[in-house]
Amino acid sequence: MNTEEVLIAETHKWLERIEPIVKKIEYFDTKGGSLFINMKAYISDAKHFIEQKDYVRAFEAVIWSWSIYELCLDLGIFSVEERI
């Protein structure tokens, strides 16, 4: 696999893992709501960049969405039924 193929595969893998989680996230205040919106925007950006064949930015965007998710869980800003 070349680098482009790896980026495409990894981006799709992480998108497929985070999309079902988004439906289960609860947040507790306006800051949590803002971070949730930001996380969803990065997911949307990743899809947009895939369509544009900008695979580096697509991968970066999905990783940012995961970063927001993990940090918010660790800080108690998000709650989710089952953590992955």
mmCIF file of the N, C-alpha and C atoms, coordinates in Angstrom:
data_MODEL
# 
_entry.id   MODEL 
# 
loop_
_atom_site.group_PDB 
_atom_site.id 
_atom_site.type_symbol 
_atom_site.label_atom_id 
_atom_site.label_alt_id 
_atom_site.label_comp_id 
_atom_site.label_asym_id 
_atom_site.label_entity_id 
_atom_site.label_seq_id 
_atom_site.pdbx_PDB_ins_code 
_atom_site.Cartn_x 
_atom_site.Cartn_y 
_atom_site.Cartn_z 
_atom_site.occupancy 
_atom_site.B_iso_or_equiv 
_atom_site.pdbx_formal_charge 
_atom_site.auth_seq_id 
_atom_site.auth_comp_id 
_atom_site.auth_asym_id 
_atom_site.auth_atom_id 
_atom_site.pdbx_PDB_model_num 
ATOM 1   N N  . MET A 1 1  ? 0.837   -1.190 0.000  1.00 0.00 ? 1  MET A N  1 
ATOM 2   C CA . MET A 1 1  ? 0.000   0.000  0.000  1.00 0.00 ? 1  MET A CA 1 
ATOM 3   C C  . MET A 1 1  ? 0.875   1.245  0.000  1.00 0.00 ? 1  MET A C  1 
ATOM 4   N N  . ASN A 1 2  ? 0.520   2.197  -0.832 1.00 0.00 ? 2  ASN A N  1 
ATOM 5   C CA . ASN A 1 2  ? 1.258   3.456  -0.805 1.00 0.00 ? 2  ASN A CA 1 
ATOM 6   C C  . ASN A 1 2  ? 0.650   4.388  0.248  1.00 0.00 ? 2  ASN A C  1 
ATOM 7   N N  . THR A 1 3  ? 1.287   5.504  0.466  1.00 0.00 ? 3  THR A N  1 
ATOM 8   C CA . THR A 1 3  ? 0.867   6.427  1.519  1.00 0.00 ? 3  THR A CA 1 
ATOM 9   C C  . THR A 1 3  ? -0.569  6.904  1.321  1.00 0.00 ? 3  THR A C  1 
ATOM 10  N N  . GLU A 1 4  ? -0.931  7.229  0.116  1.00 0.00 ? 4  GLU A N  1 
ATOM 11  C CA . GLU A 1 4  ? -2.290  7.700  -0.152 1.00 0.00 ? 4  GLU A CA 1 
ATOM 12  C C  . GLU A 1 4  ? -3.321  6.637  0.212  1.00 0.00 ? 4  GLU A C  1 
ATOM 13  N N  . GLU A 1 5  ? -3.064  5.407  -0.153 1.00 0.00 ? 5  GLU A N  1 
ATOM 14  C CA . GLU A 1 5  ? -3.987  4.315  0.154  1.00 0.00 ? 5  GLU A CA 1 
ATOM 15  C C  . GLU A 1 5  ? -4.108  4.100  1.666  1.00 0.00 ? 5  GLU A C  1 
ATOM 16  N N  . VAL A 1 6  ? -2.994  4.235  2.360  1.00 0.00 ? 6  VAL A N  1 
ATOM 17  C CA . VAL A 1 6  ? -3.019  4.094  3.816  1.00 0.00 ? 6  VAL A CA 1 
ATOM 18  C C  . VAL A 1 6  ? -3.845  5.220  4.443  1.00 0.00 ? 6  VAL A C  1 
ATOM 19  N N  . LEU A 1 7  ? -3.645  6.455  3.987  1.00 0.00 ? 7  LEU A N  1 
ATOM 20  C CA . LEU A 1 7  ? -4.412  7.585  4.513  1.00 0.00 ? 7  LEU A CA 1 
ATOM 21  C C  . LEU A 1 7  ? -5.910  7.395  4.278  1.00 0.00 ? 7  LEU A C  1 
ATOM 22  N N  . ILE A 1 8  ? -6.264  6.958  3.098  1.00 0.00 ? 8  ILE A N  1 
ATOM 23  C CA . ILE A 1 8  ? -7.678  6.732  2.776  1.00 0.00 ? 8  ILE A CA 1 
ATOM 24  C C  . ILE A 1 8  ? -8.256  5.654  3.695  1.00 0.00 ? 8  ILE A C  1 
ATOM 25  N N  . ALA A 1 9  ? -7.555  4.540  3.810  1.00 0.00 ? 9  ALA A N  1 
ATOM 26  C CA . ALA A 1 9  ? -8.042  3.423  4.629  1.00 0.00 ? 9  ALA A CA 1 
ATOM 27  C C  . ALA A 1 9  ? -8.162  3.824  6.099  1.00 0.00 ? 9  ALA A C  1 
ATOM 28  N N  . GLU A 1 10 ? -7.157  4.494  6.622  1.00 0.00 ? 10 GLU A N  1 
ATOM 29  C CA . GLU A 1 10 ? -7.181  4.901  8.032  1.00 0.00 ? 10 GLU A CA 1 
ATOM 30  C C  . GLU A 1 10 ? -8.275  5.935  8.299  1.00 0.00 ? 10 GLU A C  1 
ATOM 31  N N  . THR A 1 11 ? -8.448  6.867  7.387  1.00 0.00 ? 11 THR A N  1 
ATOM 32  C CA . THR A 1 11 ? -9.492  7.880  7.561  1.00 0.00 ? 11 THR A CA 1 
ATOM 33  C C  . THR A 1 11 ? -10.862 7.225  7.592  1.00 0.00 ? 11 THR A C  1 
ATOM 34  N N  . HIS A 1 12 ? -11.115 6.326  6.672  1.00 0.00 ? 12 HIS A N  1 
ATOM 35  C CA . HIS A 1 12 ? -12.408 5.623  6.649  1.00 0.00 ? 12 HIS A CA 1 
ATOM 36  C C  . HIS A 1 12 ? -12.599 4.779  7.907  1.00 0.00 ? 12 HIS A C  1 
ATOM 37  N N  . LYS A 1 13 ? -11.542 4.106  8.343  1.00 0.00 ? 13 LYS A N  1 
ATOM 38  C CA . LYS A 1 13 ? -11.628 3.276  9.548  1.00 0.00 ? 13 LYS A CA 1 
ATOM 39  C C  . LYS A 1 13 ? -12.059 4.107  10.753 1.00 0.00 ? 13 LYS A C  1 
ATOM 40  N N  . TRP A 1 14 ? -11.410 5.262  10.951 1.00 0.00 ? 14 TRP A N  1 
ATOM 41  C CA . TRP A 1 14 ? -11.716 6.083  12.121 1.00 0.00 ? 14 TRP A CA 1 
ATOM 42  C C  . TRP A 1 14 ? -13.050 6.800  12.001 1.00 0.00 ? 14 TRP A C  1 
ATOM 43  N N  . LEU A 1 15 ? -13.432 7.161  10.769 1.00 0.00 ? 15 LEU A N  1 
ATOM 44  C CA . LEU A 1 15 ? -14.775 7.735  10.570 1.00 0.00 ? 15 LEU A CA 1 
ATOM 45  C C  . LEU A 1 15 ? -15.843 6.707  10.914 1.00 0.00 ? 15 LEU A C  1 
ATOM 46  N N  . GLU A 1 16 ? -15.667 5.488  10.454 1.00 0.00 ? 16 GLU A N  1 
ATOM 47  C CA . GLU A 1 16 ? -16.649 4.436  10.720 1.00 0.00 ? 16 GLU A CA 1 
ATOM 48  C C  . GLU A 1 16 ? -16.756 4.131  12.208 1.00 0.00 ? 16 GLU A C  1 
ATOM 49  N N  . ARG A 1 17 ? -15.684 4.322  12.947 1.00 0.00 ? 17 ARG A N  1 
ATOM 50  C CA . ARG A 1 17 ? -15.712 4.062  14.392 1.00 0.00 ? 17 ARG A CA 1 
ATOM 51  C C  . ARG A 1 17 ? -16.364 5.210  15.167 1.00 0.00 ? 17 ARG A C  1 
ATOM 52  N N  . ILE A 1 18 ? -16.149 6.448  14.717 1.00 0.00 ? 18 ILE A N  1 
ATOM 53  C CA . ILE A 1 18 ? -16.658 7.572  15.516 1.00 0.00 ? 18 ILE A CA 1 
ATOM 54  C C  . ILE A 1 18 ? -18.117 7.922  15.200 1.00 0.00 ? 18 ILE A C  1 
ATOM 55  N N  . GLU A 1 19 ? -18.563 7.662  13.995 1.00 0.00 ? 19 GLU A N  1 
ATOM 56  C CA . GLU A 1 19 ? -19.921 8.073  13.635 1.00 0.00 ? 19 GLU A CA 1 
ATOM 57  C C  . GLU A 1 19 ? -21.004 7.458  14.528 1.00 0.00 ? 19 GLU A C  1 
ATOM 58  N N  . PRO A 1 20 ? -20.941 6.172  14.866 1.00 0.00 ? 20 PRO A N  1 
ATOM 59  C CA . PRO A 1 20 ? -21.972 5.644  15.771 1.00 0.00 ? 20 PRO A CA 1 
ATOM 60  C C  . PRO A 1 20 ? -21.870 6.206  17.194 1.00 0.00 ? 20 PRO A C  1 
ATOM 61  N N  . ILE A 1 21 ? -20.680 6.588  17.601 1.00 0.00 ? 21 ILE A N  1 
ATOM 62  C CA . ILE A 1 21 ? -20.471 7.140  18.941 1.00 0.00 ? 21 ILE A CA 1 
ATOM 63  C C  . ILE A 1 21 ? -21.151 8.496  19.076 1.00 0.00 ? 21 ILE A C  1 
ATOM 64  N N  . VAL A 1 22 ? -21.109 9.286  18.006 1.00 0.00 ? 22 VAL A N  1 
ATOM 65  C CA . VAL A 1 22 ? -21.676 10.642 18.037 1.00 0.00 ? 22 VAL A CA 1 
ATOM 66  C C  . VAL A 1 22 ? -23.140 10.599 18.489 1.00 0.00 ? 22 VAL A C  1 
ATOM 67  N N  . LYS A 1 23 ? -23.855 9.572  18.079 1.00 0.00 ? 23 LYS A N  1 
ATOM 68  C CA . LYS A 1 23 ? -25.276 9.453  18.420 1.00 0.00 ? 23 LYS A CA 1 
ATOM 69  C C  . LYS A 1 23 ? -25.499 9.165  19.902 1.00 0.00 ? 23 LYS A C  1 
ATOM 70  N N  . LYS A 1 24 ? -24.455 8.714  20.605 1.00 0.00 ? 24 LYS A N  1 
ATOM 71  C CA . LYS A 1 24 ? -24.585 8.317  22.007 1.00 0.00 ? 24 LYS A CA 1 
ATOM 72  C C  . LYS A 1 24 ? -24.020 9.346  22.983 1.00 0.00 ? 24 LYS A C  1 
ATOM 73  N N  . ILE A 1 25 ? -23.416 10.394 22.465 1.00 0.00 ? 25 ILE A N  1 
ATOM 74  C CA . ILE A 1 25 ? -22.754 11.365 23.336 1.00 0.00 ? 25 ILE A CA 1 
ATOM 75  C C  . ILE A 1 25 ? -23.773 12.276 24.013 1.00 0.00 ? 25 ILE A C  1 
ATOM 76  N N  . GLU A 1 26 ? -23.565 12.461 25.298 1.00 0.00 ? 26 GLU A N  1 
ATOM 77  C CA . GLU A 1 26 ? -24.299 13.467 26.065 1.00 0.00 ? 26 GLU A CA 1 
ATOM 78  C C  . GLU A 1 26 ? -23.283 14.462 26.592 1.00 0.00 ? 26 GLU A C  1 
ATOM 79  N N  . TYR A 1 27 ? -23.681 15.728 26.641 1.00 0.00 ? 27 TYR A N  1 
ATOM 80  C CA . TYR A 1 27 ? -22.822 16.753 27.232 1.00 0.00 ? 27 TYR A CA 1 
ATOM 81  C C  . TYR A 1 27 ? -23.650 17.521 28.243 1.00 0.00 ? 27 TYR A C  1 
ATOM 82  N N  . PHE A 1 28 ? -22.952 18.206 29.148 1.00 0.00 ? 28 PHE A N  1 
ATOM 83  C CA . PHE A 1 28 ? -23.628 18.702 30.334 1.00 0.00 ? 28 PHE A CA 1 
ATOM 84  C C  . PHE A 1 28 ? -23.741 20.216 30.446 1.00 0.00 ? 28 PHE A C  1 
ATOM 85  N N  . ASP A 1 29 ? -23.091 20.941 29.565 1.00 0.00 ? 29 ASP A N  1 
ATOM 86  C CA . ASP A 1 29 ? -23.169 22.399 29.663 1.00 0.00 ? 29 ASP A CA 1 
ATOM 87  C C  . ASP A 1 29 ? -22.918 23.000 28.287 1.00 0.00 ? 29 ASP A C  1 
ATOM 88  N N  . THR A 1 30 ? -22.916 24.338 28.224 1.00 0.00 ? 30 THR A N  1 
ATOM 89  C CA . THR A 1 30 ? -22.745 25.003 26.927 1.00 0.00 ? 30 THR A CA 1 
ATOM 90  C C  . THR A 1 30 ? -21.357 24.751 26.345 1.00 0.00 ? 30 THR A C  1 
ATOM 91  N N  . LYS A 1 31 ? -20.358 24.649 27.193 1.00 0.00 ? 31 LYS A N  1 
ATOM 92  C CA . LYS A 1 31 ? -19.005 24.346 26.710 1.00 0.00 ? 31 LYS A CA 1 
ATOM 93  C C  . LYS A 1 31 ? -18.991 22.959 26.062 1.00 0.00 ? 31 LYS A C  1 
ATOM 94  N N  . GLY A 1 32 ? -19.644 22.005 26.699 1.00 0.00 ? 32 GLY A N  1 
ATOM 95  C CA . GLY A 1 32 ? -19.742 20.670 26.118 1.00 0.00 ? 32 GLY A CA 1 
ATOM 96  C C  . GLY A 1 32 ? -20.479 20.699 24.785 1.00 0.00 ? 32 GLY A C  1 
ATOM 97  N N  . GLY A 1 33 ? -21.523 21.493 24.713 1.00 0.00 ? 33 GLY A N  1 
ATOM 98  C CA . GLY A 1 33 ? -22.269 21.624 23.458 1.00 0.00 ? 33 GLY A CA 1 
ATOM 99  C C  . GLY A 1 33 ? -21.406 22.212 22.360 1.00 0.00 ? 33 GLY A C  1 
ATOM 100 N N  . SER A 1 34 ? -20.620 23.204 22.721 1.00 0.00 ? 34 SER A N  1 
ATOM 101 C CA . SER A 1 34 ? -19.722 23.837 21.759 1.00 0.00 ? 34 SER A CA 1 
ATOM 102 C C  . SER A 1 34 ? -18.665 22.853 21.262 1.00 0.00 ? 34 SER A C  1 
ATOM 103 N N  . LEU A 1 35 ? -18.102 22.092 22.175 1.00 0.00 ? 35 LEU A N  1 
ATOM 104 C CA . LEU A 1 35 ? -17.098 21.095 21.785 1.00 0.00 ? 35 LEU A CA 1 
ATOM 105 C C  . LEU A 1 35 ? -17.712 19.980 20.946 1.00 0.00 ? 35 LEU A C  1 
ATOM 106 N N  . PHE A 1 36 ? -18.942 19.608 21.260 1.00 0.00 ? 36 PHE A N  1 
ATOM 107 C CA . PHE A 1 36 ? -19.642 18.593 20.483 1.00 0.00 ? 36 PHE A CA 1 
ATOM 108 C C  . PHE A 1 36 ? -19.860 19.063 19.041 1.00 0.00 ? 36 PHE A C  1 
ATOM 109 N N  . ILE A 1 37 ? -20.286 20.299 18.898 1.00 0.00 ? 37 ILE A N  1 
ATOM 110 C CA . ILE A 1 37 ? -20.471 20.880 17.559 1.00 0.00 ? 37 ILE A CA 1 
ATOM 111 C C  . ILE A 1 37 ? -19.144 20.905 16.807 1.00 0.00 ? 37 ILE A C  1 
ATOM 112 N N  . ASN A 1 38 ? -18.081 21.273 17.497 1.00 0.00 ? 38 ASN A N  1 
ATOM 113 C CA . ASN A 1 38 ? -16.758 21.323 16.894 1.00 0.00 ? 38 ASN A CA 1 
ATOM 114 C C  . ASN A 1 38 ? -16.314 19.926 16.453 1.00 0.00 ? 38 ASN A C  1 
ATOM 115 N N  . MET A 1 39 ? -16.549 18.929 17.296 1.00 0.00 ? 39 MET A N  1 
ATOM 116 C CA . MET A 1 39 ? -16.190 17.561 16.960 1.00 0.00 ? 39 MET A CA 1 
ATOM 117 C C  . MET A 1 39 ? -16.935 17.099 15.700 1.00 0.00 ? 39 MET A C  1 
ATOM 118 N N  . LYS A 1 40 ? -18.236 17.396 15.640 1.00 0.00 ? 40 LYS A N  1 
ATOM 119 C CA . LYS A 1 40 ? -19.019 17.013 14.456 1.00 0.00 ? 40 LYS A CA 1 
ATOM 120 C C  . LYS A 1 40 ? -18.543 17.760 13.214 1.00 0.00 ? 40 LYS A C  1 
ATOM 121 N N  . ALA A 1 41 ? -18.098 18.994 13.387 1.00 0.00 ? 41 ALA A N  1 
ATOM 122 C CA . ALA A 1 41 ? -17.587 19.761 12.245 1.00 0.00 ? 41 ALA A CA 1 
ATOM 123 C C  . ALA A 1 41 ? -16.327 19.111 11.678 1.00 0.00 ? 41 ALA A C  1 
ATOM 124 N N  . TYR A 1 42 ? -15.453 18.620 12.558 1.00 0.00 ? 42 TYR A N  1 
ATOM 125 C CA . TYR A 1 42 ? -14.263 17.933 12.074 1.00 0.00 ? 42 TYR A CA 1 
ATOM 126 C C  . TYR A 1 42 ? -14.614 16.649 11.323 1.00 0.00 ? 42 TYR A C  1 
ATOM 127 N N  . ILE A 1 43 ? -15.636 15.951 11.765 1.00 0.00 ? 43 ILE A N  1 
ATOM 128 C CA . ILE A 1 43 ? -16.091 14.756 11.044 1.00 0.00 ? 43 ILE A CA 1 
ATOM 129 C C  . ILE A 1 43 ? -16.580 15.150 9.656  1.00 0.00 ? 43 ILE A C  1 
ATOM 130 N N  . SER A 1 44 ? -17.362 16.200 9.601  1.00 0.00 ? 44 SER A N  1 
ATOM 131 C CA . SER A 1 44 ? -17.855 16.701 8.319  1.00 0.00 ? 44 SER A CA 1 
ATOM 132 C C  . SER A 1 44 ? -16.700 17.156 7.419  1.00 0.00 ? 44 SER A C  1 
ATOM 133 N N  . ASP A 1 45 ? -15.734 17.833 8.017  1.00 0.00 ? 45 ASP A N  1 
ATOM 134 C CA . ASP A 1 45 ? -14.558 18.279 7.257  1.00 0.00 ? 45 ASP A CA 1 
ATOM 135 C C  . ASP A 1 45 ? -13.807 17.087 6.670  1.00 0.00 ? 45 ASP A C  1 
ATOM 136 N N  . ALA A 1 46 ? -13.660 16.031 7.455  1.00 0.00 ? 46 ALA A N  1 
ATOM 137 C CA . ALA A 1 46 ? -12.958 14.839 6.962  1.00 0.00 ? 46 ALA A CA 1 
ATOM 138 C C  . ALA A 1 46 ? -13.643 14.295 5.715  1.00 0.00 ? 46 ALA A C  1 
ATOM 139 N N  . LYS A 1 47 ? -14.964 14.220 5.746  1.00 0.00 ? 47 LYS A N  1 
ATOM 140 C CA . LYS A 1 47 ? -15.711 13.727 4.580  1.00 0.00 ? 47 LYS A CA 1 
ATOM 141 C C  . LYS A 1 47 ? -15.526 14.652 3.386  1.00 0.00 ? 47 LYS A C  1 
ATOM 142 N N  . HIS A 1 48 ? -15.564 15.952 3.648  1.00 0.00 ? 48 HIS A N  1 
ATOM 143 C CA . HIS A 1 48 ? -15.365 16.927 2.570  1.00 0.00 ? 48 HIS A CA 1 
ATOM 144 C C  . HIS A 1 48 ? -13.987 16.761 1.941  1.00 0.00 ? 48 HIS A C  1 
ATOM 145 N N  . PHE A 1 49 ? -12.957 16.645 2.777  1.00 0.00 ? 49 PHE A N  1 
ATOM 146 C CA . PHE A 1 49 ? -11.601 16.505 2.251  1.00 0.00 ? 49 PHE A CA 1 
ATOM 147 C C  . PHE A 1 49 ? -11.420 15.202 1.485  1.00 0.00 ? 49 PHE A C  1 
ATOM 148 N N  . ILE A 1 50 ? -12.101 14.142 1.895  1.00 0.00 ? 50 ILE A N  1 
ATOM 149 C CA . ILE A 1 50 ? -12.041 12.897 1.120  1.00 0.00 ? 50 ILE A CA 1 
ATOM 150 C C  . ILE A 1 50 ? -12.603 13.137 -0.277 1.00 0.00 ? 50 ILE A C  1 
ATOM 151 N N  . GLU A 1 51 ? -13.742 13.808 -0.360 1.00 0.00 ? 51 GLU A N  1 
ATOM 152 C CA . GLU A 1 51 ? -14.345 14.114 -1.660 1.00 0.00 ? 51 GLU A CA 1 
ATOM 153 C C  . GLU A 1 51 ? -13.404 14.949 -2.526 1.00 0.00 ? 51 GLU A C  1 
ATOM 154 N N  . GLN A 1 52 ? -12.639 15.831 -1.880 1.00 0.00 ? 52 GLN A N  1 
ATOM 155 C CA . GLN A 1 52 ? -11.701 16.686 -2.605 1.00 0.00 ? 52 GLN A CA 1 
ATOM 156 C C  . GLN A 1 52 ? -10.373 15.984 -2.898 1.00 0.00 ? 52 GLN A C  1 
ATOM 157 N N  . LYS A 1 53 ? -10.261 14.739 -2.440 1.00 0.00 ? 53 LYS A N  1 
ATOM 158 C CA . LYS A 1 53 ? -9.034  13.945 -2.596 1.00 0.00 ? 53 LYS A CA 1 
ATOM 159 C C  . LYS A 1 53 ? -7.841  14.577 -1.857 1.00 0.00 ? 53 LYS A C  1 
ATOM 160 N N  . ASP A 1 54 ? -8.153  15.277 -0.791 1.00 0.00 ? 54 ASP A N  1 
ATOM 161 C CA . ASP A 1 54 ? -7.131  15.870 0.074  1.00 0.00 ? 54 ASP A CA 1 
ATOM 162 C C  . ASP A 1 54 ? -7.021  14.965 1.304  1.00 0.00 ? 54 ASP A C  1 
ATOM 163 N N  . TYR A 1 55 ? -6.298  13.874 1.124  1.00 0.00 ? 55 TYR A N  1 
ATOM 164 C CA . TYR A 1 55 ? -6.301  12.799 2.113  1.00 0.00 ? 55 TYR A CA 1 
ATOM 165 C C  . TYR A 1 55 ? -5.529  13.129 3.385  1.00 0.00 ? 55 TYR A C  1 
ATOM 166 N N  . VAL A 1 56 ? -4.540  13.975 3.295  1.00 0.00 ? 56 VAL A N  1 
ATOM 167 C CA . VAL A 1 56 ? -3.817  14.378 4.500  1.00 0.00 ? 56 VAL A CA 1 
ATOM 168 C C  . VAL A 1 56 ? -4.749  15.180 5.404  1.00 0.00 ? 56 VAL A C  1 
ATOM 169 N N  . ARG A 1 57 ? -5.431  16.160 4.853  1.00 0.00 ? 57 ARG A N  1 
ATOM 170 C CA . ARG A 1 57 ? -6.352  16.965 5.659  1.00 0.00 ? 57 ARG A CA 1 
ATOM 171 C C  . ARG A 1 57 ? -7.536  16.139 6.157  1.00 0.00 ? 57 ARG A C  1 
ATOM 172 N N  . ALA A 1 58 ? -7.994  15.183 5.357  1.00 0.00 ? 58 ALA A N  1 
ATOM 173 C CA . ALA A 1 58 ? -9.086  14.309 5.793  1.00 0.00 ? 58 ALA A CA 1 
ATOM 174 C C  . ALA A 1 58 ? -8.669  13.525 7.028  1.00 0.00 ? 58 ALA A C  1 
ATOM 175 N N  . PHE A 1 59 ? -7.465  12.961 6.995  1.00 0.00 ? 59 PHE A N  1 
ATOM 176 C CA . PHE A 1 59 ? -6.973  12.199 8.131  1.00 0.00 ? 59 PHE A CA 1 
ATOM 177 C C  . PHE A 1 59 ? -6.783  13.104 9.347  1.00 0.00 ? 59 PHE A C  1 
ATOM 178 N N  . GLU A 1 60 ? -6.223  14.275 9.136  1.00 0.00 ? 60 GLU A N  1 
ATOM 179 C CA . GLU A 1 60 ? -6.043  15.223 10.244 1.00 0.00 ? 60 GLU A CA 1 
ATOM 180 C C  . GLU A 1 60 ? -7.383  15.566 10.895 1.00 0.00 ? 60 GLU A C  1 
ATOM 181 N N  . ALA A 1 61 ? -8.393  15.799 10.068 1.00 0.00 ? 61 ALA A N  1 
ATOM 182 C CA . ALA A 1 61 ? -9.700  16.198 10.602 1.00 0.00 ? 61 ALA A CA 1 
ATOM 183 C C  . ALA A 1 61 ? -10.325 15.080 11.439 1.00 0.00 ? 61 ALA A C  1 
ATOM 184 N N  . VAL A 1 62 ? -10.242 13.852 10.965 1.00 0.00 ? 62 VAL A N  1 
ATOM 185 C CA . VAL A 1 62 ? -10.838 12.763 11.747 1.00 0.00 ? 62 VAL A CA 1 
ATOM 186 C C  . VAL A 1 62 ? -10.060 12.546 13.040 1.00 0.00 ? 62 VAL A C  1 
ATOM 187 N N  . ILE A 1 63 ? -8.764  12.743 13.005 1.00 0.00 ? 63 ILE A N  1 
ATOM 188 C CA . ILE A 1 63 ? -7.969  12.611 14.231 1.00 0.00 ? 63 ILE A CA 1 
ATOM 189 C C  . ILE A 1 63 ? -8.321  13.723 15.224 1.00 0.00 ? 63 ILE A C  1 
ATOM 190 N N  . TRP A 1 64 ? -8.552  14.931 14.739 1.00 0.00 ? 64 TRP A N  1 
ATOM 191 C CA . TRP A 1 64 ? -8.983  16.017 15.631 1.00 0.00 ? 64 TRP A CA 1 
ATOM 192 C C  . TRP A 1 64 ? -10.325 15.681 16.269 1.00 0.00 ? 64 TRP A C  1 
ATOM 193 N N  . SER A 1 65 ? -11.236 15.097 15.505 1.00 0.00 ? 65 SER A N  1 
ATOM 194 C CA . SER A 1 65 ? -12.536 14.739 16.084 1.00 0.00 ? 65 SER A CA 1 
ATOM 195 C C  . SER A 1 65 ? -12.353 13.722 17.210 1.00 0.00 ? 65 SER A C  1 
ATOM 196 N N  . TRP A 1 66 ? -11.479 12.740 16.988 1.00 0.00 ? 66 TRP A N  1 
ATOM 197 C CA . TRP A 1 66 ? -11.189 11.758 18.040 1.00 0.00 ? 66 TRP A CA 1 
ATOM 198 C C  . TRP A 1 66 ? -10.521 12.412 19.241 1.00 0.00 ? 66 TRP A C  1 
ATOM 199 N N  . SER A 1 67 ? -9.653  13.355 18.989 1.00 0.00 ? 67 SER A N  1 
ATOM 200 C CA . SER A 1 67 ? -8.976  14.044 20.093 1.00 0.00 ? 67 SER A CA 1 
ATOM 201 C C  . SER A 1 67 ? -9.977  14.779 20.977 1.00 0.00 ? 67 SER A C  1 
ATOM 202 N N  . ILE A 1 68 ? -10.893 15.487 20.354 1.00 0.00 ? 68 ILE A N  1 
ATOM 203 C CA . ILE A 1 68 ? -11.918 16.198 21.115 1.00 0.00 ? 68 ILE A CA 1 
ATOM 204 C C  . ILE A 1 68 ? -12.752 15.209 21.926 1.00 0.00 ? 68 ILE A C  1 
ATOM 205 N N  . TYR A 1 69 ? -13.144 14.136 21.292 1.00 0.00 ? 69 TYR A N  1 
ATOM 206 C CA . TYR A 1 69 ? -13.943 13.106 21.966 1.00 0.00 ? 69 TYR A CA 1 
ATOM 207 C C  . TYR A 1 69 ? -13.217 12.551 23.194 1.00 0.00 ? 69 TYR A C  1 
ATOM 208 N N  . GLU A 1 70 ? -11.994 12.112 23.012 1.00 0.00 ? 70 GLU A N  1 
ATOM 209 C CA . GLU A 1 70 ? -11.238 11.507 24.108 1.00 0.00 ? 70 GLU A CA 1 
ATOM 210 C C  . GLU A 1 70 ? -10.980 12.504 25.245 1.00 0.00 ? 70 GLU A C  1 
ATOM 211 N N  . LEU A 1 71 ? -10.597 13.713 24.886 1.00 0.00 ? 71 LEU A N  1 
ATOM 212 C CA . LEU A 1 71 ? -10.345 14.726 25.919 1.00 0.00 ? 71 LEU A CA 1 
ATOM 213 C C  . LEU A 1 71 ? -11.611 15.057 26.709 1.00 0.00 ? 71 LEU A C  1 
ATOM 214 N N  . CYS A 1 72 ? -12.723 15.201 26.005 1.00 0.00 ? 72 CYS A N  1 
ATOM 215 C CA . CYS A 1 72 ? -13.974 15.532 26.680 1.00 0.00 ? 72 CYS A CA 1 
ATOM 216 C C  . CYS A 1 72 ? -14.438 14.387 27.578 1.00 0.00 ? 72 CYS A C  1 
ATOM 217 N N  . LEU A 1 73 ? -14.216 13.163 27.170 1.00 0.00 ? 73 LEU A N  1 
ATOM 218 C CA . LEU A 1 73 ? -14.529 12.033 28.051 1.00 0.00 ? 73 LEU A CA 1 
ATOM 219 C C  . LEU A 1 73 ? -13.655 12.073 29.303 1.00 0.00 ? 73 LEU A C  1 
ATOM 220 N N  . ASP A 1 74 ? -12.362 12.258 29.104 1.00 0.00 ? 74 ASP A N  1 
ATOM 221 C CA . ASP A 1 74 ? -11.438 12.266 30.237 1.00 0.00 ? 74 ASP A CA 1 
ATOM 222 C C  . ASP A 1 74 ? -11.728 13.400 31.211 1.00 0.00 ? 74 ASP A C  1 
ATOM 223 N N  . LEU A 1 75 ? -12.186 14.535 30.710 1.00 0.00 ? 75 LEU A N  1 
ATOM 224 C CA . LEU A 1 75 ? -12.471 15.687 31.559 1.00 0.00 ? 75 LEU A CA 1 
ATOM 225 C C  . LEU A 1 75 ? -13.892 15.674 32.135 1.00 0.00 ? 75 LEU A C  1 
ATOM 226 N N  . GLY A 1 76 ? -14.691 14.683 31.729 1.00 0.00 ? 76 GLY A N  1 
ATOM 227 C CA . GLY A 1 76 ? -16.064 14.591 32.210 1.00 0.00 ? 76 GLY A CA 1 
ATOM 228 C C  . GLY A 1 76 ? -17.014 15.551 31.536 1.00 0.00 ? 76 GLY A C  1 
ATOM 229 N N  . ILE A 1 77 ? -16.631 16.083 30.396 1.00 0.00 ? 77 ILE A N  1 
ATOM 230 C CA . ILE A 1 77 ? -17.481 17.003 29.640 1.00 0.00 ? 77 ILE A CA 1 
ATOM 231 C C  . ILE A 1 77 ? -18.497 16.233 28.806 1.00 0.00 ? 77 ILE A C  1 
ATOM 232 N N  . PHE A 1 78 ? -18.088 15.068 28.313 1.00 0.00 ? 78 PHE A N  1 
ATOM 233 C CA . PHE A 1 78 ? -18.960 14.168 27.559 1.00 0.00 ? 78 PHE A CA 1 
ATOM 234 C C  . PHE A 1 78 ? -19.204 12.915 28.392 1.00 0.00 ? 78 PHE A C  1 
ATOM 235 N N  . SER A 1 79 ? -20.353 12.328 28.134 1.00 0.00 ? 79 SER A N  1 
ATOM 236 C CA . SER A 1 79 ? -20.662 11.003 28.637 1.00 0.00 ? 79 SER A CA 1 
ATOM 237 C C  . SER A 1 79 ? -21.169 10.194 27.454 1.00 0.00 ? 79 SER A C  1 
ATOM 238 N N  . VAL A 1 80 ? -20.864 8.927  27.444 1.00 0.00 ? 80 VAL A N  1 
ATOM 239 C CA . VAL A 1 80 ? -21.334 8.058  26.378 1.00 0.00 ? 80 VAL A CA 1 
ATOM 240 C C  . VAL A 1 80 ? -21.667 6.709  27.002 1.00 0.00 ? 80 VAL A C  1 
ATOM 241 N N  . GLU A 1 81 ? -22.695 6.059  26.469 1.00 0.00 ? 81 GLU A N  1 
ATOM 242 C CA . GLU A 1 81 ? -23.161 4.791  27.036 1.00 0.00 ? 81 GLU A CA 1 
ATOM 243 C C  . GLU A 1 81 ? -22.023 3.790  27.188 1.00 0.00 ? 81 GLU A C  1 
ATOM 244 N N  . GLU A 1 82 ? -21.273 3.598  26.128 1.00 0.00 ? 82 GLU A N  1 
ATOM 245 C CA . GLU A 1 82 ? -20.157 2.658  26.180 1.00 0.00 ? 82 GLU A CA 1 
ATOM 246 C C  . GLU A 1 82 ? -18.946 3.289  25.524 1.00 0.00 ? 82 GLU A C  1 
ATOM 247 N N  . ARG A 1 83 ? -17.869 3.295  26.230 1.00 0.00 ? 83 ARG A N  1 
ATOM 248 C CA . ARG A 1 83 ? -16.642 3.905  25.731 1.00 0.00 ? 83 ARG A CA 1 
ATOM 249 C C  . ARG A 1 83 ? -15.890 2.916  24.869 1.00 0.00 ? 83 ARG A C  1 
ATOM 250 N N  . ILE A 1 84 ? -15.363 3.413  23.778 1.00 0.00 ? 84 ILE A N  1 
ATOM 251 C CA . ILE A 1 84 ? -14.589 2.570  22.857 1.00 0.00 ? 84 ILE A CA 1 
ATOM 252 C C  . ILE A 1 84 ? -13.127 2.841  23.031 1.00 0.00 ? 84 ILE A C  1 
# 
